[in-house]
């Protein structure tokens, strides 16, 4: 897996850090899909309101996958 630089983890609070799509109103951006412990620490899989997926390890973004646009 490729690490995502920490600079990309703190974008404008009204934009997705992966695809930079704007949030609409009070849209809930991140939904926790799964969380479990591993030897590396706590791993979380979250999806954004825009469809992007992020993988966090101990709260730090490890991997970001943009939503597929059709």
C-alpha positions, 0 to 999 in steps of 0.5 A, a space after each residue: 500500500 502507498 502512504 498518503 502524505 499528511 498534507 492531503 489529510 487536512 483539506 478544506 473542511 467542506 471538500 473531500 480530501 480525495 476527489 475535492 468534491 464540495 459537500 452539499 449543505 450538512 451532508 455527512 461526509 464520512 461513514 465508518 464501514 468497518 473497524 478492526 485491530 491488527 498488529 499494525 494498530 486499529 484499521 478503519 474503512 470509511 466511505 465519503 458522501 461522494 463515494 470515495 473510500 479511505 483506509 485509516 490506521 490509528 487515525 492516519 490516512 494510509 490509502 485513498 481510493 477515488 469514487 468511480 465516475 461514470 
